[in-house]
Amino acid sequence: MYNWDEDPDLNITPLIDVMLVLMAIFMITIPVMQYQEQIELPEGSQSLKVSEQKVLTVEIDRELNIHYNSEVYTLDSFPDAFRLKTGEMDKSKAVYINADKEIAYENVIYLLKVVKQSGFSKASLLTL
């Protein structure tokens, strides 16, 4: 019969020796290895392009008066007047809507709807 050892011990000394040798090799070779990549940066233009695109600002106050281009409109007269004033304008301009914080939310949404229906795709709400 074979006499098997019931409680075998692991001998990890050779494994530690191999790992120490590999670590020494890596510590010596890693600082010697260098990788260099050549990068070609794009050249910038010498002229600056100035944006001529201005923004439109529509303001509504506590009394629900709408101010646009230093003119005052009511909620009823604003949609038609805004469409007439902006009919020939570039519709890619940004439109900022500035509203008093005490007016009802539905009035701000009404202004936003009028601006969108007039063909402007960039409408933003200003906060103060």
C-alpha positions in Angstrom: 0.0 0.0 0.0 1.0 3.6 -0.7 1.6 5.9 2.2 0.0 9.2 1.2 0.6 12.1 3.3 -2.8 13.2 4.6 -1.7 16.9 5.1 0.4 17.9 2.1 2.4 21.2 2.4 2.9 23.5 -0.5 6.4 24.5 -1.3 6.1 28.0 -2.7 9.8 28.9 -2.5 10.5 28.1 -6.2 7.5 30.3 -7.2 8.8 33.2 -5.1 12.3 32.8 -6.6 10.9 33.0 -10.1 8.8 36.0 -9.3 11.7 37.9 -7.8 13.8 37.2 -10.8 11.1 38.4 -13.2 10.6 41.5 -11.1 14.3 42.3 -11.2 14.3 41.9 -15.0 11.3 44.2 -15.4 12.8 46.8 -13.0 15.9 46.9 -15.2 14.3 46.9 -18.6 11.3 49.2 -18.1 13.2 52.4 -17.7 15.3 51.7 -20.8 12.2 51.2 -23.0 11.0 54.5 -24.4 8.2 55.1 -26.9 8.0 58.3 -28.9 5.2 59.3 -31.1 5.6 62.0 -33.7 2.5 64.3 -33.7 1.8 66.8 -36.4 -0.3 69.7 -35.0 -2.6 71.5 -37.3 -1.7 75.1 -38.1 -4.2 77.8 -37.0 -5.5 80.4 -39.3 -4.1 83.9 -39.1 -7.5 85.6 -39.4 -10.3 85.7 -36.9 -13.8 85.3 -38.1 -16.1 87.6 -36.3 -19.7 86.4 -35.8 -22.2 88.9 -37.2 -25.0 86.9 -35.8 -26.9 88.8 -33.2 -29.5 87.5 -30.8 -33.0 88.7 -30.4 -34.4 89.4 -27.0 -38.0 89.3 -26.0 -38.9 90.5 -22.5 -42.1 90.2 -20.5 -42.7 92.2 -17.4 -45.1 91.8 -14.4 -48.0 93.6 -16.2 -47.7 91.2 -19.1 -46.3 93.8 -21.4 -43.9 92.3 -24.0 -40.8 94.4 -25.0 -39.2 93.7 -28.3 -36.9 96.2 -30.2 -37.8 99.0 -27.8 -41.5 98.6 -28.6 -44.1 97.4 -26.2 -46.9 94.9 -27.1 -49.7 93.1 -25.3 -50.1 89.4 -25.3 -52.8 89.6 -28.0 -50.9 91.9 -30.3 -47.4 90.4 -30.0 -47.7 87.3 -32.3 -48.7 89.2 -35.4 -46.3 92.0 -34.7 -43.4 89.6 -34.1 -44.1 87.7 -37.3 -44.2 91.0 -39.3 -41.0 92.3 -37.7 -39.1 89.0 -38.2 -40.5 87.9 -41.5 -37.3 88.6 -43.5 -34.8 87.7 -40.8 -32.6 84.7 -40.8 -34.4 82.1 -38.8 -31.2 80.5 -37.4 -30.7 83.4 -35.0 -31.1 82.7 -31.4 -34.0 84.2 -29.5 -33.8 84.8 -25.8 -36.9 85.1 -23.7 -36.5 87.1 -20.5 -39.5 86.9 -18.1 -40.2 88.3 -14.7 -40.1 85.6 -12.1 -43.6 86.5 -10.7 -45.6 85.9 -13.9 -47.4 82.7 -14.6 -45.5 79.9 -16.4 -48.1 79.6 -19.1 -47.3 83.1 -20.3 -43.7 82.3 -20.8 -44.6 79.1 -22.7 -47.0 81.2 -24.8 -44.1 83.5 -25.8 -41.9 80.4 -26.5 -44.7 79.0 -28.7 -45.0 82.2 -30.7 -41.3 82.3 -31.3 -41.2 78.7 -32.4 -44.3 79.2 -34.7 -42.5 82.2 -36.3 -39.9 79.8 -37.6 -37.0 80.3 -35.1 -35.4 77.1 -34.1 -33.1 78.4 -31.4 -35.1 79.8 -28.5 -33.8 80.0 -25.0 -35.1 81.1 -21.7 -33.0 83.6 -19.7 -32.8 83.3 -15.9 -31.8 86.1 -13.6 
